[in-house]
């Protein structure tokens, strides 16, 4: 997945968009940002949250009793 920033001609602010490898939009910000850098940073943070959420938990090691 990738993060892109875009601006519309109606406004001078920036928003982020997360797209998959096919170019399909997965998520888009409703908030706007004054600079492209801030939009990209916020989108990258959101993408990382999604990646962390979807990552499987680490395997649990079997508990052993020492005696």
KOLLO-490748 format. One record per residue: x, y negated, z of N, C-alpha, C, O in turn; residue in three letters; residue number from 1. Coordinates in Angstrom, 2 decimals. Each point is the difference from the previous one (the first is absolute). Example, Ala and Ser with C-alpha at 12.3 -4.5 7.8 and 13.67 -1.06 7.14 Angstrom:
BEGIN
    n_px    n_py    n_pz   ca_px   ca_py   ca_pz    c_px    c_py    c_pz    o_px    o_py    o_pz zami fike
   13.19    5.69    7.80   -0.89   -1.19    0.00    0.90   -1.20    0.00    1.04    0.02    0.66  ALA    1
   -1.39   -1.07   -1.38    0.82   -1.19    0.06   -0.77   -1.09    0.73    0.51   -1.11    0.17  SER    2
This chain:
BEGIN
    n_px    n_py    n_pz   ca_px   ca_py   ca_pz    c_px    c_py    c_pz    o_px    o_py    o_pz zami fike
    0.84    1.17    0.00   -0.84   -1.17    0.00    0.88   -1.23    0.00    1.15    0.03    0.44  UNK    1
   -1.71   -1.11   -0.94    0.72   -1.26   -0.10   -0.86   -1.15    0.51   -1.22    0.08    0.01  UNK    2
    1.89   -1.15    0.41   -0.68   -1.22    0.44    0.29   -1.09   -1.02    1.15   -0.23   -0.38  UNK    3
   -2.20   -0.43   -0.06    0.12   -1.13   -0.91   -0.66   -1.21    0.63   -0.90    0.14    0.83  UNK    4
    1.34   -1.31   -1.22   -0.66   -1.24    0.41   -0.58   -0.64   -1.25    0.57    0.08   -1.08  UNK    5
   -1.71   -0.71    1.26   -0.62   -0.67   -1.13   -0.68   -1.28    0.47   -0.33   -0.17    1.18  UNK    6
    0.15   -0.72   -2.11   -0.67   -1.26    0.26   -1.00   -0.22   -1.14    0.29    0.29   -1.16  UNK    7
   -1.44   -0.80    1.51   -0.99   -0.30   -1.04    0.14   -1.44   -0.43    0.61   -0.81    0.70  UNK    8
   -1.16    0.49   -1.84    0.10   -1.37   -0.49   -0.88   -0.95    0.81    0.20   -1.22   -0.02  UNK    9
   -1.17    1.77    0.74   -0.89   -0.83    0.82    0.67   -0.52    1.26   -0.39   -1.04    0.53  UNK   10
    1.39    1.75   -0.06    0.64   -0.38    1.26    1.51    0.14   -0.14    0.50    0.77   -0.82  UNK   11
    0.20   -1.52    1.63    1.46    0.06   -0.07    0.58    0.93    1.06    1.22    0.06    0.17  UNK   12
   -2.08    0.67    0.55    0.49    0.91    1.02    0.24    1.38   -0.59   -0.39    0.28   -1.13  UNK   13
    1.03    0.59    1.92    0.39    1.34   -0.45   -0.72    1.06    0.81   -0.32   -0.22    1.17  UNK   14
    0.07    1.36   -1.78   -0.56    1.17    0.68    0.81    1.21   -0.41    0.67   -0.01   -1.04  UNK   15
   -0.72    1.07    1.84    0.72    1.23   -0.34   -0.97    1.06   -0.49   -1.19   -0.04    0.29  UNK   16
    1.74    0.98   -1.04   -0.76    1.14   -0.51    0.89    1.22    0.05    1.15   -0.04   -0.45  UNK   17
   -1.67    1.14    0.99    0.72    1.27    0.01   -0.55    0.84   -1.14   -1.21    0.21   -0.09  UNK   18
    2.10    0.26   -0.78   -0.41    0.81   -1.14    0.74    1.33    0.04    1.12    0.09    0.51  UNK   19
   -1.77    0.94   -1.05    0.64    1.31   -0.07    0.89    0.06   -1.24    0.12   -0.98   -0.73  UNK   20
    0.48    2.13    0.50    0.93    0.13   -1.12   -0.69   -0.03   -1.36    0.67   -0.15   -1.02  UNK   21
   -1.98    0.30    0.99   -0.77   -0.12   -1.23   -0.42   -1.45   -0.28   -0.55   -0.30   -1.06  UNK   22
    0.83   -0.59    2.03   -0.38   -1.40   -0.15   -1.39   -0.30    0.52   -0.50   -1.12   -0.18  UNK   23
   -0.14    2.09    0.82   -1.33   -0.21    0.55    0.10   -0.68    1.36    0.85    0.34    0.82  UNK   24
   -1.74   -1.30   -0.58    0.00   -0.73    1.26   -0.49    0.90    1.12   -1.07    0.59   -0.08  UNK   25
    1.88   -0.50    1.13   -0.36    0.78    1.18   -0.59   -0.91    1.08   -0.94    0.37    0.70  UNK   26
    1.51   -1.55   -0.57   -0.47   -0.95    1.01    0.45   -1.40   -0.41    1.02   -0.18   -0.67  UNK   27
   -1.81   -0.81    1.09    0.30   -1.39   -0.34   -0.29   -0.87    1.22   -0.95    0.25    0.73  UNK   28
    1.77   -1.26   -0.53   -0.19   -0.86    1.17   -1.20   -0.93   -0.21   -0.27   -0.47   -1.10  UNK   29
   -0.41    0.24    2.19   -1.06   -1.02   -0.03    0.57   -1.33    0.47   -0.55   -1.06   -0.31  UNK   30
    1.65    1.12    1.06    0.67   -1.22    0.47    0.90   -0.54   -1.11    0.45    0.75   -0.88  UNK   31
   -0.21   -2.03    0.94    0.92   -0.61   -0.97    1.21   -0.54    0.74   -0.04   -0.23    1.21  UNK   32
    1.12    0.03   -1.95    1.28   -0.41    0.57    0.55   -1.17   -0.82   -0.20   -0.05   -1.21  UNK   33
    0.90   -0.87    1.86    0.50   -1.18   -0.72    1.16    0.29   -0.95    0.22   -0.76   -0.95  UNK   34
    0.52    1.86    1.19    1.13    0.31   -0.88   -0.07    1.46   -0.45   -0.62    0.84    0.64  UNK   35
    1.27   -0.57   -1.75    0.06    1.36   -0.52    0.76    0.90    0.98   -0.35    1.17    0.18  UNK   36
    1.38   -1.71    0.45    0.80    0.80    0.95   -0.85    0.46    1.18    0.12    1.14    0.44  UNK   37
   -0.96   -2.02    0.07   -0.85    0.37    1.13   -1.04    1.05   -0.42   -0.31    0.90    0.78  UNK   38
   -0.21   -1.02   -1.98   -0.97    0.98   -0.49    0.64    1.37   -0.15   -0.57    1.01    0.41  UNK   39
    1.75   -0.96   -1.00    0.71    1.27   -0.18    0.35    0.62    1.36   -0.16    1.20    0.19  UNK   40
    0.62   -2.02    0.76    0.36    0.52    1.32   -1.23    0.59    0.70    0.10    1.07    0.60  UNK   41
   -1.22   -1.74   -0.67   -1.22    0.50    0.64   -0.48    1.27   -0.70   -0.45    0.93    0.68  UNK   42
    0.53   -0.87   -2.00   -0.39    1.20   -0.73    0.91    1.18    0.30   -0.47    1.13    0.13  UNK   43
    1.76   -1.39   -0.02    0.96    1.06    0.33   -0.27    0.54    1.40    0.13    1.21    0.24  UNK   44
   -0.48   -2.09    0.69   -0.33    0.44    1.35   -1.25    0.87    0.00   -0.05    1.02    0.69  UNK   45
   -0.94   -1.42   -1.45   -1.24    0.80   -0.10    0.27    1.35   -0.66   -0.54    1.02    0.44  UNK   46
    1.36   -1.00   -1.47    0.36    1.25   -0.66    0.70    0.94    0.98   -0.28    1.19    0.02  UNK   47
    1.20   -1.72    0.78    0.71    0.83    0.97   -0.97    0.58    1.03    0.16    1.15    0.40  UNK   48
   -1.14   -1.93    0.03   -1.02    0.52    0.93   -0.76    1.17   -0.62   -0.27    0.99    0.67  UNK   49
   -0.06   -1.12   -1.94   -0.71    1.08   -0.69    0.87    1.25   -0.12   -0.48    1.11    0.19  UNK   50
    1.74   -1.30   -0.50    0.94    1.13   -0.13    0.14    0.70    1.35   -0.05    1.23    0.08  UNK   51
    0.23   -2.01    0.98    0.15    0.58    1.34   -1.26    0.74    0.42    0.08    1.06    0.63  UNK   52
   -1.25   -1.59   -0.97   -1.26    0.63    0.36   -0.17    1.34   -0.71   -0.52    0.96    0.57  UNK   53
    0.95   -0.90   -1.82   -0.18    1.21   -0.81    1.09    1.04    0.20   -0.13    1.13   -0.47  UNK   54
    1.20   -1.50    1.16    1.11    0.93    0.22   -0.41    1.06    1.03   -0.54   -0.35    1.05  UNK   55
    0.77    1.60   -1.33   -0.37    1.03    0.98    0.85   -0.12    1.25    1.15   -0.44   -0.06  UNK   56
   -1.70    0.82    1.19    0.78   -0.08    1.24    1.15    1.00   -0.04   -0.06    1.00   -0.71  UNK   57
    1.12   -1.27    1.47    1.13    0.93    0.01   -0.43    1.34    0.61   -0.88    0.04    0.86  UNK   58
    1.50    1.04   -1.31   -0.39    1.31    0.54    0.31    0.08    1.49    1.00   -0.54    0.47  UNK   59
   -1.85    1.21    0.24    0.20    0.20    1.43    0.83    1.26    0.22   -0.29    1.06   -0.56  UNK   60
    1.31   -1.19    1.36    0.83    1.16    0.31   -0.72    0.84    1.06   -0.63   -0.54    0.90  UNK   61
    0.74    1.84   -1.02   -0.66    0.83    1.01    0.62   -0.24    1.38    1.21   -0.18    0.13  UNK   62
   -2.06    0.18    0.86    0.45   -0.25    1.37    0.60    1.28    0.53   -0.60    1.08   -0.11  UNK   63
    1.76   -1.19    0.69    0.64    1.18    0.59    0.21   -0.23    1.49    0.38   -1.08    0.44  UNK   64
   -0.62    2.11    0.29    0.23   -0.06    1.43    1.35    0.61    0.31    0.29    1.14   -0.38  UNK   65
    0.51   -1.89    1.06    1.31    0.54    0.38   -0.10    0.56    1.40   -0.61   -0.61    0.88  UNK   66
    1.18    1.74   -0.68   -0.10    0.58    1.32    1.10    0.85    0.35    0.03    0.55    1.10  UNK   67
